[in-house]
Amino acid sequence: MKQTLAIAKALADENRLRIIMMVKDEAACVCQITEVIGNAPSTVSKHLSILRTAGLLDSYKQGRWIYYHRPERPSTAVRMALEFVFETLEDSEVIAQDRSVGKVVCEKDPEELTRMQRERECSGNESPRDSSDS
């Protein structure tokens, strides 16, 4: 019962669904996810924590960076939940936009991306994701 509730709660947020779809086929670090989703790093970290607790994501550390990805050996409940999300959101316009932004973002070195995010934060400029939504 607890796992089912954790999964249901984790899936009840648009940004968490976007994160799941973002890491469907390849891992991404927090700075890449932040850039695509357009939330503050602390908000993205909270979403990632909820997704990991529910078993919907796993992670590994590579140097300074923690990369998030689909679990390699999900429980039956997690596997079914992920299949549902992947099938129902495959044709979503929001997911298509995220994929487009994600292709560009994930080609950048995480160190460079983090530096750009810090500079943008200090100058008060919007992220590319924010400005494209205007």
Contacts in CASP RR format, 6 or more apart in sequence:
PFRMAT RR
TARGET T0000
AUTHOR 0000-0000-0000
METHOD contacts of the structure
MODEL  1
MKQTLAIAKALADENRLRIIMMVKDEAACVCQITEVIGNAPSTVSKHLSI
LRTAGLLDSYKQGRWIYYHRPERPSTAVRMALEFVFETLEDSEVIAQDRS
VGKVVCEKDPEELTRMQRERECSGNESPRDSSDS
3 54 0 8 1.000
3 75 0 8 1.000
3 77 0 8 1.000
3 78 0 8 1.000
4 77 0 8 1.000
6 53 0 8 1.000
6 54 0 8 1.000
6 55 0 8 1.000
7 54 0 8 1.000
7 55 0 8 1.000
7 56 0 8 1.000
7 77 0 8 1.000
7 78 0 8 1.000
7 81 0 8 1.000
9 50 0 8 1.000
9 54 0 8 1.000
10 16 0 8 1.000
10 50 0 8 1.000
10 51 0 8 1.000
10 53 0 8 1.000
10 54 0 8 1.000
10 56 0 8 1.000
11 17 0 8 1.000
11 56 0 8 1.000
11 81 0 8 1.000
11 85 0 8 1.000
13 47 0 8 1.000
13 50 0 8 1.000
14 94 0 8 1.000
15 37 0 8 1.000
15 39 0 8 1.000
15 43 0 8 1.000
15 44 0 8 1.000
15 47 0 8 1.000
16 47 0 8 1.000
16 50 0 8 1.000
16 51 0 8 1.000
17 85 0 8 1.000
17 89 0 8 1.000
18 36 0 8 1.000
18 37 0 8 1.000
18 94 0 8 1.000
18 95 0 8 1.000
18 98 0 8 1.000
19 33 0 8 1.000
19 37 0 8 1.000
19 44 0 8 1.000
19 47 0 8 1.000
19 48 0 8 1.000
19 51 0 8 1.000
19 57 0 8 1.000
19 68 0 8 1.000
20 51 0 8 1.000
20 56 0 8 1.000
20 57 0 8 1.000
20 82 0 8 1.000
20 85 0 8 1.000
21 85 0 8 1.000
21 86 0 8 1.000
21 89 0 8 1.000
21 92 0 8 1.000
21 95 0 8 1.000
21 98 0 8 1.000
22 28 0 8 1.000
22 33 0 8 1.000
22 36 0 8 1.000
22 37 0 8 1.000
22 98 0 8 1.000
22 99 0 8 1.000
22 102 0 8 1.000
23 33 0 8 1.000
23 57 0 8 1.000
23 68 0 8 1.000
23 69 0 8 1.000
23 70 0 8 1.000
24 70 0 8 1.000
24 86 0 8 1.000
26 69 0 8 1.000
26 106 0 8 1.000
27 60 0 8 1.000
27 67 0 8 1.000
27 68 0 8 1.000
27 69 0 8 1.000
28 36 0 8 1.000
28 67 0 8 1.000
28 68 0 8 1.000
28 69 0 8 1.000
28 106 0 8 1.000
29 65 0 8 1.000
29 66 0 8 1.000
29 67 0 8 1.000
29 68 0 8 1.000
29 110 0 8 1.000
30 41 0 8 1.000
30 44 0 8 1.000
30 45 0 8 1.000
30 48 0 8 1.000
30 65 0 8 1.000
30 66 0 8 1.000
30 68 0 8 1.000
31 41 0 8 1.000
31 65 0 8 1.000
31 110 0 8 1.000
31 113 0 8 1.000
31 114 0 8 1.000
31 117 0 8 1.000
32 102 0 8 1.000
32 105 0 8 1.000
32 106 0 8 1.000
32 108 0 8 1.000
32 110 0 8 1.000
32 113 0 8 1.000
33 44 0 8 1.000
33 48 0 8 1.000
33 68 0 8 1.000
34 40 0 8 1.000
34 41 0 8 1.000
34 44 0 8 1.000
34 117 0 8 1.000
35 101 0 8 1.000
35 102 0 8 1.000
35 105 0 8 1.000
35 113 0 8 1.000
35 117 0 8 1.000
35 127 0 8 1.000
35 128 0 8 1.000
35 129 0 8 1.000
36 98 0 8 1.000
36 101 0 8 1.000
36 102 0 8 1.000
36 105 0 8 1.000
36 129 0 8 1.000
37 44 0 8 1.000
37 47 0 8 1.000
37 98 0 8 1.000
37 129 0 8 1.000
38 127 0 8 1.000
38 129 0 8 1.000
38 130 0 8 1.000
39 47 0 8 1.000
41 117 0 8 1.000
48 57 0 8 1.000
48 59 0 8 1.000
48 68 0 8 1.000
51 57 0 8 1.000
51 68 0 8 1.000
52 58 0 8 1.000
52 59 0 8 1.000
52 68 0 8 1.000
54 78 0 8 1.000
55 71 0 8 1.000
55 74 0 8 1.000
55 75 0 8 1.000
55 78 0 8 1.000
56 71 0 8 1.000
56 78 0 8 1.000
56 81 0 8 1.000
56 82 0 8 1.000
57 68 0 8 1.000
57 69 0 8 1.000
57 70 0 8 1.000
57 71 0 8 1.000
58 68 0 8 1.000
58 69 0 8 1.000
58 70 0 8 1.000
58 71 0 8 1.000
58 72 0 8 1.000
59 66 0 8 1.000
59 67 0 8 1.000
59 68 0 8 1.000
59 69 0 8 1.000
60 66 0 8 1.000
60 67 0 8 1.000
60 69 0 8 1.000
61 67 0 8 1.000
64 110 0 8 1.000
64 111 0 8 1.000
65 110 0 8 1.000
70 82 0 8 1.000
71 78 0 8 1.000
74 82 0 8 1.000
89 95 0 8 1.000
97 132 0 8 1.000
101 128 0 8 1.000
101 129 0 8 1.000
101 132 0 8 1.000
105 113 0 8 1.000
108 116 0 8 1.000
117 127 0 8 1.000
120 126 0 8 1.000
120 127 0 8 1.000
END
